[in-house]
């Protein structure tokens, strides 16, 4: 669990596989039909990915935004500072991008539409990126 200033907390998954450690963090629930210009949000995410090192923004099958990445298992085991660096990158990205992503996804609607704000907050709970195995535990992604 990472704690920040703009986001109270973010659950980050570190899942060890046979050869790599997967890193996953929920970023933003995009309510279907509420985002006026999804292409602008996607362009922003792709542009931001060009400047990232260990994790990248991605979308799941319903359009929710996640941060994903992977580290070689040997490197994660031998160099714990590498894991700290990745967690620091996740936290810094979430702190830096939170307001911009909400503005791109919803504009001023979150301030004026309380029902939409509640839906954005609650509907993301339990979302899993596309391709997550069924055996992987469900995560509570509410902020």
Residue pairs with C-beta under 8 A, 6 or more apart in sequence:
1 9
1 10
1 11
1 12
2 9
2 10
2 11
2 12
2 25
2 87
2 90
2 91
2 94
3 9
4 10
4 91
4 94
4 95
5 95
6 94
6 95
6 98
6 99
7 94
7 95
7 98
7 143
8 143
9 143
10 25
10 26
10 90
10 91
10 94
10 143
11 25
11 26
11 139
11 140
11 141
12 23
12 24
12 25
12 87
12 90
13 22
13 23
13 24
13 25
13 139
14 21
14 22
14 23
14 83
15 21
15 22
15 24
15 136
16 22
16 73
16 76
17 73
18 73
19 72
19 73
20 70
20 71
20 72
20 73
21 70
21 71
21 72
21 73
21 76
21 83
22 68
22 69
22 70
23 54
23 55
23 67
23 68
23 69
23 70
23 71
23 86
23 90
24 66
24 67
24 68
24 129
24 132
25 55
25 66
25 67
25 90
25 94
26 64
26 65
26 66
26 124
26 127
26 139
26 141
27 57
27 64
27 65
27 66
27 67
27 94
27 97
27 101
28 64
28 65
28 101
28 102
28 105
28 124
29 64
29 120
29 121
29 123
29 124
29 127
29 141
30 38
30 41
30 62
30 63
30 64
30 65
30 105
31 106
31 116
31 119
31 120
31 123
32 62
32 63
34 105
34 106
34 109
34 116
34 119
34 120
35 41
35 63
35 104
35 105
35 106
36 106
36 107
37 104
38 63
40 104
41 65
41 101
41 104
41 105
42 59
44 100
44 101
44 104
45 57
45 59
45 65
46 57
48 57
48 93
48 97
49 56
49 57
52 89
52 93
53 89
54 69
54 71
54 85
54 86
54 89
55 67
55 68
55 69
55 86
55 89
55 90
55 93
56 67
56 68
56 69
57 65
57 66
57 67
58 65
58 66
58 67
58 68
58 129
59 65
59 66
60 66
60 127
60 128
60 129
60 130
61 130
62 127
64 124
64 127
65 101
66 129
67 90
67 93
67 94
68 129
69 86
71 82
71 83
71 86
75 82
76 82
76 83
102 110
106 116
106 120
109 116
110 116
110 117
110 120
111 117
121 142
121 143
122 142
124 141
124 142
125 140
125 141
125 142
126 138
126 139
126 140
126 141
127 139
127 141
128 136
128 138
128 139
